Amino acid sequence: MKDKQHTAWHVIEQTTLTDASPWLKVIQEHIQLPNGVEIPDYFRILMPDYVMIFALTPEQQVVTVSHYKHGPQVVSLELPAGYIDPNDSDPLATAKRELQEETGMVSNTWRILGRFFIDGNRGCGWMHGFLAQNATLQHSQTLEKTELLTMQLIPLNELKALWLEGKVQNVAASALIGMALARLNY
């Protein structure tokens, strides 16, 4: 028997407050919980899904990118990532393309680490995390004009230390590093 507490909420009314597609849509919903309680002003943020890649070279170096992130206004150490095109239903194909475009790296061994949401209350899209092993430099970067990033290879043990020290501040990158380290039994 399905637990009434864990059934989907009923949307009575939905209003779009901001539509900055394809990047962001803010909606306000009047919802009814399974117990009958109504919330007239529940806000959700709709954003596109994206991929993030923990890529490891045969020499046990992790492919990372550093770039300025204007939201938190910091230079951030992260993993290669990119939005999934709405017309592309294959996150793995997007991950392979993003790794090559942002870093010039190619991998022949891919494993999905999972699909994760960042904010369970507001939405904000899903992150599809991948582990790419045996990554090698095959191309030069092909960055978009808005991508101002630096690729660097960091030895696995050094990245783990940076991660444990809280130097990876992007929550999705931090979570994916933890997942990859666990999967690698490192």
Backbone as a ProteinNet text record, in pm:
[ID]
protein_1_A
[PRIMARY]
MKDKQHTAWHVIEQTTLTDASPWLKVIQEHIQLPNGVEIPDYFRILMPDYVMIFALTPEQQVVTVSHYKHGPQVVSLELPAGYIDPNDSDPLATAKRELQEETGMVSNTWRILGRFFIDGNRGCGWMHGFLAQNATLQHSQTLEKTELLTMQLIPLNELKALWLEGKVQNVAASALIGMALARLNY
[TERTIARY]
84.5	0	88.3	53.1	130.7	106.5	213.2	207.5	156.3	48.8	-12.1	84.5	179.3	275.6	369.3	384.7	482.9	419.9	300.8	238.6	264.9	255	281	181.2	227.7	141.7	55.7	-62.9	-155.7	-136.7	-110.4	-95.2	-233.1	-282.2	-412.7	-400.7	-295.6	-274.2	-124.7	-83.7	57.4	68.8	159.5	183.3	332.5	366.4	506.4	537.4	635.3	675	787	880.7	993.4	1022.4	1037.1	1074.7	1196.5	1311.7	1437.5	1492.4	1404.3	1442.3	1554	1647.3	1646.9	1714.8	1756.3	1837.8	1759.6	1642.8	1576.2	1429.3	1346	1205.2	1164.8	1100.6	1053	901.4	848.4	703	653.7	530.5	462.7	346.5	333.8	226.1	140.7	13.6	-78.8	-93.6	-47.1	-47.7	-129	-171.1	-239.9	-160.7	-126.3	-53.1	-148.1	-96.4	-182.1	-271.6	-231.2	-313.9	-419	-429.5	-530	-482.2	-368.5	-314.6	-277.1	-312.6	-280	-168.5	-80.1	25.5	2.2	-42.5	-79	39.6	157.2	270.3	398.5	396.6	515.4	592.4	719.9	801	896.7	905.5	1000.7	1083.3	1205.5	1296.1	1325	1287.8	1312.1	1437.9	1531.8	1657.7	1688.3	1770.3	1801.1	1889.9	1875.7	1965	2105.1	2204.1	2341.7	2421.6	2538.5	2629.8	2752.9	2816.6	2944.9	3030.2	3159.7	3246.9	3367.7	3388.8	3512.3	3596.5	3692.8	3776.4	3914.1	3961.4	4088	4179	4303.1	4399.3	4462	4530.1	4601.3	4708.2	4757.6	4858.2	4795	4664	4591	4587	4567.3	4546.1	4401.1	4340.4	4201	4196.5	4109.4	4090.5	3997.9	4049.5	3970	3967.9	3875.3	3868	3853.6	3915	3900.8	3847.6	3748.5	3693.7	3615.7	3598.5	3521.1	3373.6	3304.4	3160.4	3093.4	3014.8	2959.9	2851.6	2779.2	2677.6	2736.6	2831.7	2895.2	3010.9	3050.2	3157.7	3291.8	3327.9	3455.6	3516.1	3647.5	3712.6	3697.5	3644.2	3604.5	3679.2	3731	3790.1	3676.3	3657.4	3543.3	3582.5	3484.2	3499.2	3434.8	3478.3	3413	3262.4	3184.1	3038.3	2974.2	2847	2773.8	2627	2546.4	2402.6	2370.2	2265.6	2215.3	2121.4	2146.9	2061.5	1920.7	1816.8	1679.7	1644.8	1713.4	1686.6	1769.8	1855.4	1943.6	1900.6	1858.7	1810.4	1917.4	2042.6	2147.4	2252.9	2242.2	2340.9	2484	2503.5	2638.9	2700.7	2624.7	2676.4	2713.7	2631.3	2661.7	2789.2	2804.8	2924.3	3050.5	3045.7	3161.7	3196.4	3093.8	3115.5	3171.7	3115.3	3160.8	3304.2	3339.5	3476.8	3574.4	3540.9	3629.5	3635.4	3520	3518.5	3592.5	3565.8	3623.8	3770.3	3812	3946.8	4032	3971.1	4044.5	4065.8	4012.6	4032.2	3923	3962.3	3870.8	3892.2	3783.9	3793	3726.7	3777.8	3716.9	3645	3644.1	3581.4	3490.5	3360	3262.3	3171.8	3137.3	3044.1	2957.5	2827.3	2739.7	2747	2761.7	2766.2	2631.1	2541.2	2408.1	2348.9	2224.2	2147.2	2099.8	2134.7	2113	2048.1	1958.2	1905.2	1982.7	1991.3	2068.1	1980.6	1857.6	1768.8	1633.7	1605.6	1481.8	1357.4	1371.5	1256.1	1225.4	1325.6	1304.2	1321.7	1386.1	1407.7	1549.3	1567.2	1699.2	1765.7	1693.1	1749	1820.3	1856.7	1926	2067.8	2161.5	2299.7	2319.1	2368.7	2401.8	2553	2596.7	2739	2801.5	2921.6	2992.5	3135.7	3185.2	3326.3	3383	3485.1	3551.1	3696	3731.4	3867.1	3949.2	4080.6	4173.9	4160.2	4134.3	4119.5	4255.9	4260.1	4384.4	4357.1	4460	4448.4	4454.3	4346.6	4336.7	4313.8	4266	4226.6	4265.4	4253.5	4265.2	4125.4	4119.7	3991.1	3913.8	3782.5	3694.3	3587.6	3627.9	3541.5	3447.6	3329.7	3238	3296.5	3252.3	3310.4	3283.1	3185.5	3156.5	3229.4	3298.4	3370.6	3515.9	3548.1	3683.7	3735.6	3787.1	3829.2	3967.4	4029.3	4161.2	4150	4199	4201.9	4333.6	4326.4	4449.6	4432.5	4542.4	4544.7	4598.6	4524.3	4564.5	4576.9	4691.1	4704.8	4589.5	4542.6	4425.8	4439.9	4555.8	4573.3	4567.6	4616.9	4610.4	4467	4391.5	4251.7	4173	4199.1	4129.9	4159.8	4285.6	4321.7	4250.3	4247.5	4176.3	4028.5	3970.2	3829	3803.4	3889	3871.8	3891.5	3972.5	3995.5	3884.3	3786	3676.9	3712.5	3816.5	3860.1	3773.8	3696.6	3602.2	3467.9	3429	3312.6	3182.5	3189.8	3069.2	3013.2	2891.2	2835.8	2822.6	2787.5	2774.8	2911	3013.1	3148	3198.7	3174	3217.7	3150.9	3021.9	2950.2	3000.7	3023.8	3068.9	3210.1	3295.6	3429.7	3417.6	3333	3312	3260.3	3164.4	3110.7	3219.6	3299.7	3405	3511.6	3552.3	3651.8	3600.7	3473.7	3415.4	3411.4	3371.1	3363.6	3501.4	3603.4	3741.2	3806.9	3731.7	3785.5	3912.4	3908.9	4027.6	4007.6
-119.2	0	124.5	220.2	343.7	432.7	481	570.2	706.1	754.7	881.3	999.2	993.5	1102.3	1114	1007.8	1006.7	1008.1	1060.2	1074.3	1215.3	1229.1	1358.8	1463.5	1585.5	1696	1735.9	1784.3	1826.6	1976.7	2009.1	2149.5	2202.4	2297	2357.8	2464.6	2545.1	2653.6	2678.8	2717.6	2746.2	2875	2963.5	3090	3104.9	3140.8	3168.1	3311.8	3329.1	3462.6	3519.9	3435	3475.3	3363.5	3398.6	3299.1	3350.6	3301.5	3335.8	3209.5	3140.7	3016.2	3043.6	2952.1	2816.5	2805	2913.9	2906.6	2892.8	2955.3	2965.7	3001	2937	2974.2	2966.2	3071.3	3073.4	3063.8	2966.1	2948.9	2952.3	3000.3	2999.8	2902.9	2816.1	2717.3	2726.6	2703.6	2682	2530.8	2470.4	2324.4	2275	2149.6	2082.7	1957.5	1945.3	1829.2	1709.9	1588.5	1470.7	1473.7	1548.6	1557.2	1667.7	1733.9	1837.1	1979.4	1997.2	2131.3	2195.9	2324.2	2397.5	2498.6	2510.1	2611.9	2698.2	2823.6	2906.6	2966.8	2967.1	3035.2	2950.8	2838.8	2752.2	2789	2818.7	2864.7	2755.2	2738.6	2643.2	2712.5	2663.6	2715.6	2602.5	2620.7	2519.7	2558	2465.1	2487	2361.1	2373.4	2254.7	2157	2029.1	1927.8	1949.4	1898.6	1912.5	1787.9	1777.2	1666.7	1721	1634.5	1666.9	1541.1	1560.2	1447.1	1446.4	1334.3	1308	1224.3	1288.4	1220.5	1195.1	1072.4	1029.1	978.3	1026	982.7	849.3	780.8	657.3	681.8	805.2	840.7	880.7	856.4	886.3	1035.8	1115	1258	1289.2	1378.3	1415.7	1541.3	1539.7	1653.4	1752.6	1871.8	1974.1	2101.4	2188.3	2319.8	2424.3	2538.3	2651.9	2768.8	2836.1	2952.8	3038.5	3163.7	3257.5	3223.5	3213.8	3188.9	3313.5	3379.7	3509	3498.1	3385.9	3371	3392.4	3307.3	3327.3	3427	3470.2	3567.8	3518.6	3396.3	3335.9	3263	3243.1	3151.7	3013.4	2921.4	2791.9	2677.8	2586.5	2462.1	2362.8	2313.1	2227.3	2114.1	2036.2	1931	1978	1925.6	1962.6	1934.5	2024.7	2012.4	2091	2064.7	2140.9	2103.2	2196.8	2173.4	2073.2	1996.1	1903	1980.5	1976.7	2044.1	1984.7	2068.7	2017	1917.9	1927	1835.1	1707.5	1695.5	1580.1	1502.3	1379.5	1300.4	1207.5	1219.2	1127.3	1198.8	1189.5	1255.9	1208	1080.6	1030.7	1098.9	1115	1184.2	1328	1393.2	1529.7	1531.7	1434.7	1428.5	1411.4	1323.1	1302	1430.1	1497.4	1620.8	1731.3	1747.7	1853.2	1829.4	1704.5	1675.3	1714.2	1678.5	1710.6	1861.2	1928.7	2072.5	2152.9	2123.6	2204.1	2172.8	2048.6	2008.3	1949.3	1908.2	1838.9	1691.9	1645.4	1507.2	1416.1	1290.3	1186.9	1064	993.2	871.3	755.7	636.5	517	432.2	477.2	399.8	491.6	474.8	562.2	481.4	543.3	481.8	592.7	569.3	669	651.6	762.1	758.8	793	847.2	874.9	1002.8	1023.1	1141.5	1205.5	1332.9	1396.3	1533.3	1567.9	1704.1	1785.4	1914.7	2002.9	2061.4	2097.1	2159.5	2089.6	2007.1	1930.6	2014.9	2134.9	2221.6	2310.3	2354.2	2449.8	2390.6	2275.5	2216.7	2237.8	2323.4	2362.9	2258.1	2166.5	2071.3	1954.7	1858.3	1737.2	1737.1	1687.4	1668.5	1519.6	1489.5	1352.5	1338.5	1257.3	1245.3	1123.7	1143.1	1036	1023	899.9	869.1	828.8	899	869.4	831.9	707.1	661.1	653.6	649.2	643.1	764.6	879.9	1002.8	1047.4	1080.5	1126.7	1252.3	1335.2	1458.1	1423.4	1452.7	1420.2	1542.8	1651	1769.6	1894.9	2008.2	2134.2	2171.7	2258.2	2303	2374.8	2357.8	2433.1	2499.3	2607.5	2676	2772.8	2789.7	2893.6	3028	3135.4	3266.6	3311.7	3251.7	3287.2	3197.2	3095.4	3003.7	3048.9	3101	3146	3057	2941.9	2846.1	2791.3	2740.7	2679.8	2533.9	2446	2303.9	2272.8	2190.2	2145.1	2001.5	1928	1791	1793.6	1734.9	1731.6	1585.4	1545.4	1407.2	1369.6	1247.1	1200.1	1224.7	1195.2	1214.9	1363	1451.5	1595.9	1647.2	1598.4	1641.7	1593.9	1470.9	1421.2	1511.8	1553.7	1643.1	1777.7	1834.2	1961	1946.2	1834.1	1805.4	1796.7	1722.5	1707.4	1839	1929.4	2060.9	2160.4	2119.6	2209.5	2308.2	2279.3	2370.8	2359.3	2251.6	2236.2	2283.2	2406.3	2468	2447.9	2403.4	2373.3	2242	2244.6	2126.7	2008	2031.4	1920.7	1858	1940.8	1888.1	1814.5	1869.5	1805.3	1669	1663.1	1535.9	1434.6	1479.3	1386.4	1336.5	1421.7	1376.8	1267.3	1288	1185.7	1055.3	1064.4	943.6	871.1	947	885.8	821.4	889.7	832.2	702.2	700	577.7	466.7	500.9	401.3	345.5	431.3	389.3	322.1	312.8	258.6	331.5	465.4	545.5	624.8
0	0	0	-80.2	-92.2	29.2	88.4	202.9	156.9	220.7	179.8	191.2	285.1	301.2	182	106.5	-1.3	-140.1	-150.9	-282.7	-335.8	-465.6	-529.9	-481.5	-475	-437.1	-556.6	-527.9	-633.1	-660.4	-786.3	-825.8	-864.1	-787.1	-812.8	-920.6	-910.5	-1006.6	-1019.5	-1138.8	-1163.7	-1244.4	-1201.1	-1269.6	-1296.1	-1419.3	-1451.3	-1412.5	-1324.8	-1280.7	-1366.7	-1405.5	-1489.4	-1587	-1713.3	-1813.5	-1888.5	-1849.4	-1914.9	-1981.2	-2053.4	-2120.8	-2220	-2236.5	-2181.4	-2045.8	-1986.9	-1865.9	-1737.1	-1730.3	-1601.5	-1619.4	-1539.4	-1532.9	-1385.7	-1335.9	-1197.8	-1202	-1129.4	-1126	-981.6	-966.5	-837.6	-850.1	-751.9	-755.1	-628.7	-648.1	-537.2	-531.5	-422.2	-414.8	-296.5	-308.3	-199	-163.8	-36.3	12.5	25.5	32.2	45.7	169.9	273.4	394.4	386.3	269.7	249.2	273.2	336.4	361.8	228.9	214.7	92.4	118.5	20.7	22.9	-100.8	-81.6	-196.4	-272	-211.9	-276.5	-267.3	-334	-340.3	-466.6	-451.9	-565.2	-609.8	-740.7	-798.5	-905.8	-923.1	-1025.2	-1122.4	-1246	-1348.2	-1424.7	-1429	-1500.4	-1580.2	-1684.3	-1763.7	-1686.9	-1720.3	-1665.8	-1721.1	-1649.2	-1695.1	-1660.6	-1720.9	-1693.9	-1623	-1545.9	-1483.7	-1490.4	-1516	-1543.4	-1451.1	-1381.6	-1308.2	-1402.8	-1469.1	-1568.5	-1508.9	-1526.4	-1469	-1580	-1581.2	-1682.7	-1641.1	-1733.4	-1696.7	-1589.1	-1579.7	-1479	-1345.1	-1330.1	-1206.4	-1175.4	-1280.7	-1264	-1300.3	-1223.6	-1245.6	-1331.8	-1431.1	-1520.9	-1450.5	-1422.2	-1354.7	-1437.9	-1405	-1467.9	-1357.2	-1379	-1288	-1368.4	-1312.7	-1379.7	-1281.4	-1319.5	-1239.1	-1253.4	-1140.4	-1139.3	-1082.2	-1164.9	-1125.7	-1018.1	-1011.7	-907	-768.3	-726.9	-596.1	-599.2	-718.5	-740.6	-685	-728.1	-688.8	-808.1	-801.8	-895.1	-833.7	-910.1	-856.7	-923.7	-841.7	-890	-905.8	-1028.2	-1056.2	-1149.2	-1185	-1284.2	-1413.8	-1528.1	-1654.6	-1647.1	-1705.5	-1697.6	-1810.8	-1834.1	-1934.3	-1936.9	-1983.7	-1993.7	-2103.8	-2079.2	-2179.5	-2270.4	-2398.6	-2496.5	-2487.4	-2485.7	-2476.9	-2588.2	-2701.2	-2812.1	-2803.9	-2702.7	-2687.4	-2563.8	-2582.5	-2469.6	-2413.2	-2458.3	-2416.6	-2331.7	-2198.4	-2113.4	-2138	-2169.8	-2194.5	-2315.7	-2422.6	-2541.5	-2506.8	-2425.1	-2381.7	-2298.2	-2208.7	-2124	-2208.4	-2305.7	-2393.3	-2469.3	-2520.5	-2595.8	-2505.8	-2387.7	-2296.1	-2250	-2220.5	-2179.3	-2289.8	-2412.2	-2524.6	-2550	-2549.1	-2577.8	-2471.1	-2343.4	-2235.7	-2208.8	-2238	-2196.7	-2308.2	-2418.3	-2523.6	-2493.5	-2381.1	-2337.5	-2393.4	-2415.4	-2463.3	-2375.5	-2347	-2266.3	-2339.4	-2315.2	-2374.5	-2270.3	-2144.8	-2037.3	-1956.4	-1973.4	-1908.4	-1816.1	-1703.3	-1609.2	-1550.5	-1548	-1485.3	-1334	-1263.2	-1117.6	-1056	-1134.6	-1083.6	-1138.2	-1100.4	-1139.5	-1009.9	-988.7	-859.2	-874.7	-781.3	-779.4	-677.1	-700.9	-613.8	-502.8	-534.2	-436.6	-442.4	-343.2	-340.9	-321.6	-271.9	-251.1	-370.4	-440.8	-549.1	-688.1	-698.6	-831.1	-878.3	-973.3	-1025.4	-1113.5	-1170.9	-1266.4	-1200.8	-1283.6	-1239.9	-1294	-1211.9	-1254.5	-1282.3	-1401.5	-1439.6	-1424.3	-1328.3	-1299.2	-1364.7	-1418.9	-1489.5	-1440	-1444	-1423	-1558.3	-1603.2	-1731.2	-1700.1	-1725.5	-1697	-1825.4	-1808.7	-1922.2	-2013.7	-1956.3	-2035.4	-2087.2	-2214.1	-2276.3	-2358	-2369.8	-2447.4	-2595.8	-2668.1	-2810	-2897.6	-2837.8	-2914.2	-2836.5	-2901.1	-2828.3	-2778.6	-2680.1	-2628.5	-2738.8	-2739.1	-2829.4	-2741.8	-2678.9	-2583.6	-2653.6	-2593.3	-2639.1	-2596.8	-2661.3	-2631.4	-2488.3	-2421.8	-2282.7	-2183	-2232.2	-2143.6	-2129.9	-2014	-1984.5	-1871.9	-1909.5	-1808.2	-1838.2	-1734.5	-1745	-1705.2	-1790.8	-1758.8	-1690.9	-1587.7	-1524.7	-1477.2	-1479.2	-1429.7	-1287.3	-1195.5	-1055.3	-1013.9	-956.9	-910.5	-817.1	-828.9	-754.9	-604.6	-548.1	-403.8	-365.8	-453.9	-426.3	-435	-533.8	-544	-422.9	-379.1	-259.5	-140.3	-124.9	-14.4	-27	-147.2	-169.5	-136.1	-177.2	-151.4	-0.7	70.7	215.5	290.1	234	295.2	262.2	182.6	146.1	37.3	-39.4	-145.8	-271.4	-282.8	-394.1	-339.7	-373.8	-311.9	-388.4	-511.6	-588.4	-534.6	-481.8	-415.4	-510.4	-635.8	-730.8	-758.7	-778.4	-802.2	-679.2	-561.9	-438.5	-421	-446.5	-435	-536.9	-659.1	-762.7	-733.8	-679.5	-640.6	-534.6	-436.4	-333.7	-391.4	-482.7	-547.8	-625.9	-701.3	-783	-694.8	-589.3	-498.9	-437.5	-399.8	-344.1	-449.3	-570	-677.3	-711	-700.1	-727.9	-606.9	-495.4	-369.5	-327.3	-340	-309.6	-183
[MASK]
++++++++++++++++++++++++++++++++++++++++++++++++++++++++++++++++++++++++++++++++++++++++++++++++++++++++++++++++++++++++++++++++++++++++++++++++++++++++++++++++++++++++++++++++++++++++++

